[in-house]
């Protein structure tokens, strides 16, 4: 049984997609060992509770540094014997303390077609604002391995979505999020199946529209 840790800071709809995939056996031999949030009011924690999944809120204010915060997470994940960490709307930048402790075992979902529209400050609606401002004809979402660079790790899989002439930030965000819920499950499958530290040829897993 492969054990996942999901880190989330918000509503947790991507977490819910993983929970549902396990329930409907789209994801087999996988369990969510723990959900961790840096936000006390993250609905992701409630989703975990509703599904009898261990969850913990870690208050960053209780730690002297981001490294100490991540050291605490490393300790929890080691005791939980976690095979893969999924960042599902986790808005805290990981330090090397956590990344190096789980090298190539951390994946993140990003609401754009990386490497475009990623990096520092590119999260949530800001991503879709930038995409629309750039008059892109399509957008999408990406699952990638987490490395020290923000949103720079090898891409595992991507899904494109069209941009419609009357799209707003909200309509585009909703269309992308709908695809994220499928892609995050695909990304978990691929990350767990990759025998090498990072899929040697992540492009071979790209899933175009
Ligand atoms: C998603 O758009 C994801 O791409 C980004 O944060 C959002 C999380 O949404 N990293 P949710 O909390 O999973 O609903």
py3Dmol code that shows the C-alpha trace and the ligand (Angstrom):
import py3Dmol

protein = """\
ATOM      1  CA  UNK A   1       0.000   0.000   0.000  1.00  0.00           C
ATOM      2  CA  UNK A   2       1.498   3.324  -1.062  1.00  0.00           C
ATOM      3  CA  UNK A   3       1.053   6.086   1.503  1.00  0.00           C
ATOM      4  CA  UNK A   4       0.451   9.700   0.516  1.00  0.00           C
ATOM      5  CA  UNK A   5       0.794  12.896   2.480  1.00  0.00           C
ATOM      6  CA  UNK A   6      -1.229  15.806   1.109  1.00  0.00           C
ATOM      7  CA  UNK A   7      -0.222  19.349   1.997  1.00  0.00           C
ATOM      8  CA  UNK A   8      -2.935  21.947   1.410  1.00  0.00           C
ATOM      9  CA  UNK A   9      -3.644  25.532   2.436  1.00  0.00           C
ATOM     10  CA  UNK A  10      -7.097  26.074   0.986  1.00  0.00           C
ATOM     11  CA  UNK A  11     -10.369  24.469  -0.060  1.00  0.00           C
ATOM     12  CA  UNK A  12      -8.776  21.121  -0.857  1.00  0.00           C
ATOM     13  CA  UNK A  13     -10.743  20.276  -4.001  1.00  0.00           C
ATOM     14  CA  UNK A  14      -7.635  18.574  -5.409  1.00  0.00           C
ATOM     15  CA  UNK A  15      -7.352  16.620  -2.152  1.00  0.00           C
ATOM     16  CA  UNK A  16     -11.002  15.666  -2.630  1.00  0.00           C
ATOM     17  CA  UNK A  17     -10.207  14.452  -6.151  1.00  0.00           C
ATOM     18  CA  UNK A  18      -7.604  12.075  -4.699  1.00  0.00           C
ATOM     19  CA  UNK A  19     -10.011  10.933  -1.960  1.00  0.00           C
ATOM     20  CA  UNK A  20     -12.698  10.246  -4.575  1.00  0.00           C
ATOM     21  CA  UNK A  21     -10.251   8.431  -6.872  1.00  0.00           C
ATOM     22  CA  UNK A  22      -9.315   6.108  -4.019  1.00  0.00           C
ATOM     23  CA  UNK A  23     -12.978   5.549  -3.186  1.00  0.00           C
ATOM     24  CA  UNK A  24     -13.932   4.726  -6.789  1.00  0.00           C
ATOM     25  CA  UNK A  25     -10.796   2.587  -7.170  1.00  0.00           C
ATOM     26  CA  UNK A  26      -9.317   4.778  -9.886  1.00  0.00           C
ATOM     27  CA  UNK A  27      -6.371   4.896  -7.507  1.00  0.00           C
ATOM     28  CA  UNK A  28      -5.629   1.450  -6.101  1.00  0.00           C
ATOM     29  CA  UNK A  29      -3.183   0.319  -3.446  1.00  0.00           C
ATOM     30  CA  UNK A  30      -2.959   3.939  -2.298  1.00  0.00           C
ATOM     31  CA  UNK A  31      -4.029   5.560   0.946  1.00  0.00           C
ATOM     32  CA  UNK A  32      -3.792   9.087   2.289  1.00  0.00           C
ATOM     33  CA  UNK A  33      -1.797   8.758   5.490  1.00  0.00           C
ATOM     34  CA  UNK A  34      -2.110  12.372   6.550  1.00  0.00           C
ATOM     35  CA  UNK A  35      -3.231  15.834   5.474  1.00  0.00           C
ATOM     36  CA  UNK A  36      -1.146  18.737   6.728  1.00  0.00           C
ATOM     37  CA  UNK A  37      -2.094  22.405   6.496  1.00  0.00           C
ATOM     38  CA  UNK A  38      -0.432  25.650   7.492  1.00  0.00           C
ATOM     39  CA  UNK A  39      -3.873  27.285   7.654  1.00  0.00           C
ATOM     40  CA  UNK A  40      -6.159  26.503  10.583  1.00  0.00           C
ATOM     41  CA  UNK A  41      -9.278  27.299   8.545  1.00  0.00           C
ATOM     42  CA  UNK A  42      -8.297  25.340   5.426  1.00  0.00           C
ATOM     43  CA  UNK A  43     -11.351  23.398   4.316  1.00  0.00           C
ATOM     44  CA  UNK A  44      -8.919  20.694   3.239  1.00  0.00           C
ATOM     45  CA  UNK A  45      -8.635  19.806   6.955  1.00  0.00           C
ATOM     46  CA  UNK A  46     -12.412  19.434   7.153  1.00  0.00           C
ATOM     47  CA  UNK A  47     -12.410  17.220   4.065  1.00  0.00           C
ATOM     48  CA  UNK A  48      -9.837  15.006   5.787  1.00  0.00           C
ATOM     49  CA  UNK A  49     -11.938  14.818   8.961  1.00  0.00           C
ATOM     50  CA  UNK A  50     -15.074  13.994   6.973  1.00  0.00           C
ATOM     51  CA  UNK A  51     -13.180  11.099   5.390  1.00  0.00           C
ATOM     52  CA  UNK A  52     -11.542   9.828   8.588  1.00  0.00           C
ATOM     53  CA  UNK A  53      -8.095  10.839   7.366  1.00  0.00           C
ATOM     54  CA  UNK A  54      -5.525  11.930   9.929  1.00  0.00           C
ATOM     55  CA  UNK A  55      -4.996  15.682   9.656  1.00  0.00           C
ATOM     56  CA  UNK A  56      -2.874  18.277  11.402  1.00  0.00           C
ATOM     57  CA  UNK A  57      -2.694  22.060  11.410  1.00  0.00           C
ATOM     58  CA  UNK A  58       0.835  23.350  11.917  1.00  0.00           C
ATOM     59  CA  UNK A  59       0.942  27.013  12.831  1.00  0.00           C
ATOM     60  CA  UNK A  60       3.982  28.668  11.203  1.00  0.00           C
ATOM     61  CA  UNK A  61       3.915  31.251  14.016  1.00  0.00           C
ATOM     62  CA  UNK A  62       4.988  28.489  16.423  1.00  0.00           C
ATOM     63  CA  UNK A  63       8.290  27.990  14.598  1.00  0.00           C
ATOM     64  CA  UNK A  64      11.371  30.179  14.465  1.00  0.00           C
ATOM     65  CA  UNK A  65      11.981  29.641  10.774  1.00  0.00           C
ATOM     66  CA  UNK A  66      10.629  28.027   7.639  1.00  0.00           C
ATOM     67  CA  UNK A  67      13.377  25.425   8.011  1.00  0.00           C
ATOM     68  CA  UNK A  68      12.171  24.531  11.531  1.00  0.00           C
ATOM     69  CA  UNK A  69       8.609  24.346  10.206  1.00  0.00           C
ATOM     70  CA  UNK A  70       9.681  21.981   7.439  1.00  0.00           C
ATOM     71  CA  UNK A  71      11.798  19.955   9.878  1.00  0.00           C
ATOM     72  CA  UNK A  72       8.630  19.321  11.887  1.00  0.00           C
ATOM     73  CA  UNK A  73       6.861  18.177   8.709  1.00  0.00           C
ATOM     74  CA  UNK A  74       9.764  15.869   7.834  1.00  0.00           C
ATOM     75  CA  UNK A  75       9.507  14.296  11.266  1.00  0.00           C
ATOM     76  CA  UNK A  76       5.769  13.735  10.906  1.00  0.00           C
ATOM     77  CA  UNK A  77       6.105  12.294   7.399  1.00  0.00           C
ATOM     78  CA  UNK A  78       8.914   9.945   8.390  1.00  0.00           C
ATOM     79  CA  UNK A  79       6.822   8.556  11.252  1.00  0.00           C
ATOM     80  CA  UNK A  80       3.908   8.149   8.840  1.00  0.00           C
ATOM     81  CA  UNK A  81       6.120   6.173   6.458  1.00  0.00           C
ATOM     82  CA  UNK A  82       5.000   8.302   3.489  1.00  0.00           C
ATOM     83  CA  UNK A  83       5.915   7.305  -0.074  1.00  0.00           C
ATOM     84  CA  UNK A  84       4.825  10.470  -1.882  1.00  0.00           C
ATOM     85  CA  UNK A  85       4.012  14.016  -0.847  1.00  0.00           C
ATOM     86  CA  UNK A  86       1.369  15.864  -2.866  1.00  0.00           C
ATOM     87  CA  UNK A  87       1.200  19.657  -2.702  1.00  0.00           C
ATOM     88  CA  UNK A  88      -2.441  20.415  -3.483  1.00  0.00           C
ATOM     89  CA  UNK A  89      -2.872  24.137  -3.181  1.00  0.00           C
ATOM     90  CA  UNK A  90      -0.136  24.444  -0.581  1.00  0.00           C
ATOM     91  CA  UNK A  91       0.856  28.089  -0.487  1.00  0.00           C
ATOM     92  CA  UNK A  92       4.025  27.830   1.565  1.00  0.00           C
ATOM     93  CA  UNK A  93       7.328  27.601  -0.305  1.00  0.00           C
ATOM     94  CA  UNK A  94       9.204  24.437   0.665  1.00  0.00           C
ATOM     95  CA  UNK A  95      12.728  24.755   2.012  1.00  0.00           C
ATOM     96  CA  UNK A  96      15.587  22.435   1.179  1.00  0.00           C
ATOM     97  CA  UNK A  97      15.011  20.792   4.574  1.00  0.00           C
ATOM     98  CA  UNK A  98      11.856  19.147   3.255  1.00  0.00           C
ATOM     99  CA  UNK A  99      12.782  18.875  -0.414  1.00  0.00           C
ATOM    100  CA  UNK A 100      16.085  17.132   0.297  1.00  0.00           C
ATOM    101  CA  UNK A 101      14.501  14.783   2.827  1.00  0.00           C
ATOM    102  CA  UNK A 102      12.061  13.557   0.165  1.00  0.00           C
ATOM    103  CA  UNK A 103      14.055  14.083  -3.020  1.00  0.00           C
ATOM    104  CA  UNK A 104      11.894  13.467  -6.081  1.00  0.00           C
ATOM    105  CA  UNK A 105       9.040  12.270  -3.915  1.00  0.00           C
ATOM    106  CA  UNK A 106       7.168  15.572  -3.812  1.00  0.00           C
ATOM    107  CA  UNK A 107       4.760  16.620  -6.567  1.00  0.00           C
ATOM    108  CA  UNK A 108       2.811  19.829  -7.047  1.00  0.00           C
ATOM    109  CA  UNK A 109      -0.113  20.804  -9.231  1.00  0.00           C
ATOM    110  CA  UNK A 110       0.049  24.185 -10.890  1.00  0.00           C
ATOM    111  CA  UNK A 111      -2.809  25.863 -12.790  1.00  0.00           C
ATOM    112  CA  UNK A 112      -0.849  26.667 -15.960  1.00  0.00           C
ATOM    113  CA  UNK A 113       1.190  24.999 -18.709  1.00  0.00           C
ATOM    114  CA  UNK A 114       4.648  25.106 -17.114  1.00  0.00           C
ATOM    115  CA  UNK A 115       7.257  26.315 -17.640  1.00  0.00           C
ATOM    116  CA  UNK A 116       5.053  29.257 -18.671  1.00  0.00           C
ATOM    117  CA  UNK A 117       3.223  31.274 -16.012  1.00  0.00           C
ATOM    118  CA  UNK A 118       5.003  29.703 -13.079  1.00  0.00           C
ATOM    119  CA  UNK A 119       7.462  30.872 -10.487  1.00  0.00           C
ATOM    120  CA  UNK A 120       7.473  33.318  -7.579  1.00  0.00           C
ATOM    121  CA  UNK A 121       4.161  35.070  -7.069  1.00  0.00           C
ATOM    122  CA  UNK A 122       2.385  32.985  -9.723  1.00  0.00           C
ATOM    123  CA  UNK A 123      -0.398  31.284  -7.818  1.00  0.00           C
ATOM    124  CA  UNK A 124      -4.176  31.209  -7.772  1.00  0.00           C
ATOM    125  CA  UNK A 125      -5.961  33.859  -9.803  1.00  0.00           C
ATOM    126  CA  UNK A 126      -2.732  35.694 -10.536  1.00  0.00           C
ATOM    127  CA  UNK A 127      -1.849  32.884 -12.927  1.00  0.00           C
ATOM    128  CA  UNK A 128      -5.060  33.196 -14.905  1.00  0.00           C
ATOM    129  CA  UNK A 129      -4.844  36.990 -14.908  1.00  0.00           C
ATOM    130  CA  UNK A 130      -1.384  36.769 -16.471  1.00  0.00           C
ATOM    131  CA  UNK A 131      -2.532  34.191 -19.048  1.00  0.00           C
ATOM    132  CA  UNK A 132      -5.483  36.338 -20.145  1.00  0.00           C
ATOM    133  CA  UNK A 133      -3.386  39.496 -20.166  1.00  0.00           C
ATOM    134  CA  UNK A 134      -0.952  37.724 -22.471  1.00  0.00           C
ATOM    135  CA  UNK A 135      -3.762  36.906 -24.919  1.00  0.00           C
ATOM    136  CA  UNK A 136      -2.959  33.201 -24.799  1.00  0.00           C
ATOM    137  CA  UNK A 137      -5.163  30.919 -26.887  1.00  0.00           C
ATOM    138  CA  UNK A 138      -4.922  28.054 -24.406  1.00  0.00           C
ATOM    139  CA  UNK A 139      -3.980  27.385 -20.834  1.00  0.00           C
ATOM    140  CA  UNK A 140      -4.024  24.299 -18.702  1.00  0.00           C
ATOM    141  CA  UNK A 141      -2.475  22.645 -15.671  1.00  0.00           C
ATOM    142  CA  UNK A 142       0.716  20.796 -14.833  1.00  0.00           C
ATOM    143  CA  UNK A 143       1.883  18.254 -12.283  1.00  0.00           C
ATOM    144  CA  UNK A 144       5.591  18.452 -11.641  1.00  0.00           C
ATOM    145  CA  UNK A 145       8.238  17.269  -9.222  1.00  0.00           C
ATOM    146  CA  UNK A 146       9.092  19.861  -6.586  1.00  0.00           C
ATOM    147  CA  UNK A 147      12.660  21.138  -6.595  1.00  0.00           C
ATOM    148  CA  UNK A 148      14.278  24.145  -4.945  1.00  0.00           C
ATOM    149  CA  UNK A 149      13.253  26.406  -7.810  1.00  0.00           C
ATOM    150  CA  UNK A 150       9.586  27.448  -7.640  1.00  0.00           C
ATOM    151  CA  UNK A 151       7.526  25.524 -10.227  1.00  0.00           C
ATOM    152  CA  UNK A 152      10.767  24.538 -12.012  1.00  0.00           C
ATOM    153  CA  UNK A 153      10.865  20.786 -11.393  1.00  0.00           C
ATOM    154  CA  UNK A 154      10.460  18.177 -14.160  1.00  0.00           C
ATOM    155  CA  UNK A 155       6.911  18.118 -15.485  1.00  0.00           C
ATOM    156  CA  UNK A 156       5.200  14.745 -15.067  1.00  0.00           C
ATOM    157  CA  UNK A 157       1.979  15.464 -16.946  1.00  0.00           C
ATOM    158  CA  UNK A 158      -0.029  18.358 -18.301  1.00  0.00           C
ATOM    159  CA  UNK A 159      -3.520  18.998 -19.639  1.00  0.00           C
ATOM    160  CA  UNK A 160      -4.449  21.831 -21.982  1.00  0.00           C
ATOM    161  CA  UNK A 161      -7.727  23.747 -21.911  1.00  0.00           C
ATOM    162  CA  UNK A 162      -8.985  26.248 -24.499  1.00  0.00           C
ATOM    163  CA  UNK A 163      -9.393  29.911 -23.685  1.00  0.00           C
ATOM    164  CA  UNK A 164     -12.730  31.288 -24.896  1.00  0.00           C
ATOM    165  CA  UNK A 165     -13.156  34.845 -26.194  1.00  0.00           C
ATOM    166  CA  UNK A 166     -15.385  35.907 -23.304  1.00  0.00           C
ATOM    167  CA  UNK A 167     -13.347  34.198 -20.610  1.00  0.00           C
ATOM    168  CA  UNK A 168     -12.851  35.957 -17.307  1.00  0.00           C
ATOM    169  CA  UNK A 169     -10.324  35.007 -14.638  1.00  0.00           C
ATOM    170  CA  UNK A 170     -13.074  33.103 -12.854  1.00  0.00           C
ATOM    171  CA  UNK A 171     -14.356  31.193 -15.884  1.00  0.00           C
ATOM    172  CA  UNK A 172     -10.849  30.226 -16.921  1.00  0.00           C
ATOM    173  CA  UNK A 173      -9.907  29.257 -13.347  1.00  0.00           C
ATOM    174  CA  UNK A 174     -12.975  27.031 -13.126  1.00  0.00           C
ATOM    175  CA  UNK A 175     -12.222  25.319 -16.446  1.00  0.00           C
ATOM    176  CA  UNK A 176      -8.600  24.692 -15.435  1.00  0.00           C
ATOM    177  CA  UNK A 177      -9.584  23.477 -11.949  1.00  0.00           C
ATOM    178  CA  UNK A 178     -11.942  20.926 -13.470  1.00  0.00           C
ATOM    179  CA  UNK A 179      -9.003  19.460 -15.387  1.00  0.00           C
ATOM    180  CA  UNK A 180      -6.737  19.656 -12.339  1.00  0.00           C
ATOM    181  CA  UNK A 181      -8.998  17.247 -10.513  1.00  0.00           C
ATOM    182  CA  UNK A 182      -8.289  14.626 -13.190  1.00  0.00           C
ATOM    183  CA  UNK A 183      -4.640  15.501 -13.682  1.00  0.00           C
ATOM    184  CA  UNK A 184      -3.707  15.312 -10.003  1.00  0.00           C
ATOM    185  CA  UNK A 185      -4.824  11.674  -9.947  1.00  0.00           C
ATOM    186  CA  UNK A 186      -2.835  10.964 -13.119  1.00  0.00           C
ATOM    187  CA  UNK A 187       0.163  12.670 -11.592  1.00  0.00           C
ATOM    188  CA  UNK A 188      -0.030  10.556  -8.424  1.00  0.00           C
ATOM    189  CA  UNK A 189      -0.212   7.379 -10.512  1.00  0.00           C
ATOM    190  CA  UNK A 190       2.776   8.378 -12.615  1.00  0.00           C
ATOM    191  CA  UNK A 191       4.884   9.573  -9.699  1.00  0.00           C
ATOM    192  CA  UNK A 192       4.235   6.342  -7.801  1.00  0.00           C
ATOM    193  CA  UNK A 193       4.976   4.256 -10.888  1.00  0.00           C
ATOM    194  CA  UNK A 194       8.208   5.992 -11.848  1.00  0.00           C
ATOM    195  CA  UNK A 195      11.021   3.678 -10.788  1.00  0.00           C
ATOM    196  CA  UNK A 196      13.649   6.359 -11.322  1.00  0.00           C
ATOM    197  CA  UNK A 197      13.980   9.382  -9.097  1.00  0.00           C
ATOM    198  CA  UNK A 198      12.298  11.584 -11.660  1.00  0.00           C
ATOM    199  CA  UNK A 199      10.715  10.254 -14.801  1.00  0.00           C
ATOM    200  CA  UNK A 200      13.706  10.188 -17.137  1.00  0.00           C
ATOM    201  CA  UNK A 201      11.544  11.474 -19.929  1.00  0.00           C
ATOM    202  CA  UNK A 202       8.635  13.316 -18.328  1.00  0.00           C
ATOM    203  CA  UNK A 203       7.602  14.522 -21.773  1.00  0.00           C
ATOM    204  CA  UNK A 204       6.638  10.970 -22.590  1.00  0.00           C
ATOM    205  CA  UNK A 205       3.914  11.257 -19.972  1.00  0.00           C
ATOM    206  CA  UNK A 206       2.576  14.538 -21.249  1.00  0.00           C
ATOM    207  CA  UNK A 207      -1.122  14.274 -21.730  1.00  0.00           C
ATOM    208  CA  UNK A 208      -2.197  16.826 -24.242  1.00  0.00           C
ATOM    209  CA  UNK A 209      -5.815  17.895 -24.643  1.00  0.00           C
TER     210      UNK A 209
END
"""
ligand_1 = """\
14
LIG
C -5.359 24.844 -7.530
O -5.728 25.727 -8.561
C -3.920 24.454 -7.690
O -3.505 24.406 -9.034
C -3.189 25.544 -6.993
O -4.000 25.889 -5.885
C -5.349 25.535 -6.178
C -5.796 24.604 -5.081
O -7.125 24.424 -5.103
N -1.885 25.115 -6.563
P -7.754 23.402 -4.032
O -7.363 23.882 -2.651
O -7.189 22.040 -4.323
O -9.234 23.474 -4.279
"""
view = py3Dmol.view(width=600, height=400)
view.addModel(protein, "pdb")
view.setStyle({"model": 0}, {"cartoon": {"style": "trace"}})
view.addModel(ligand_1, "xyz")
view.setStyle({"model": 1}, {"stick": {}})
view.zoomTo()
view.show()
